[in-house]
């Protein structure tokens, strides 16, 4: 995410048109400025990224998430444990 504003240990960040408030507390010993890119996990900036790293990361996410079909029925992964048949759908019905 790109830092667009900083207020103490809090930053307003943006990625793909979505803005989030992010804590900079974990990175308090590293200089961060408006315009820097950071990797965010559960609301905390955990490391700085170059613009090239940020762009490459979003390109990979787009490739992974691009073919996702939202009209699917989720199924459990194959398991050999008792009570779980292969292909059994969530909720226990087949």
N, C-alpha and C positions, 0 to 999 in steps of 0.2 A: 504494500500500500504506500501511497505517496503522502508524506506529511504536508498538510496545507496550513496548519496553525499549531502553535505550541504555547501552553500555559503551564509553567512549572514542570511537573512530571506527567502531564497529560497532553496529548496531541489529538488533533482532529486529522484523520487520514481519509484518503479517497482511493478507490479502485473501481474501475468500470462503472463510474457514475454513482457508486454507493459510498456514503460517508459513514465513518465510525469514530467514536471516541476510543482512544487507545492509551494505555498506561505506558509511560517510558521508564517506570521505576527500575525494571530489571537492567536497563541500559544507562543508568544514571552516571556511570563512570566513562561513558563514551559520548563524544560530541555528536549531537544530532541537530539538524537545522531544517527549517522549512524548505521543501523541495527534495529532501532525502527520501529514499525508498527503504522501507523496513518490512521484515517478515513478521506477521502477527499471528499469535497463537493464543486462543481463549482470552482475547482482549489485551494482551501484553505484547509490545514490540520486543522481539527476542534477538534480532540482529539486523544490521544495516545490509542493504543490497545495492549493487550498482544498478543503474537504469537498464543495462543489458541483461543482468540476472533477473530483474523483475519482469522484463519483456519476455524473456525465454520461459520463465515460470508460467506466466499467463498463457503463452502459446501452447505449452504442454497441457495445462488444465483445459484449454479450449479443445484440444485434440481428444483428450480423454472424455470430456463431458459432451462433446459435440454430438455423437451418435446416440445419446441417451433418449430412449422413447419413454414418455411419461404415461403411456397407456399400456402398462405391463402388469402382470400379476407376479408379485415377488414370491420366490420359492426358496425353501431352505437349501443350503448346499448339501450334497450327498453326505450321509453319515451312516456309520455302521453300528451306532449305539442302540440300545433297546428302546423301542417305542418310536423310532424315527425311520420311516421308510424313505427310500430314495425318491426325491421329487415331491415330498410332502409339502403342501403349502402352509403358510402361516395360519394359525388358528386350528390346526389339526385336521382339516378336511383335505381330501384328495381331489 
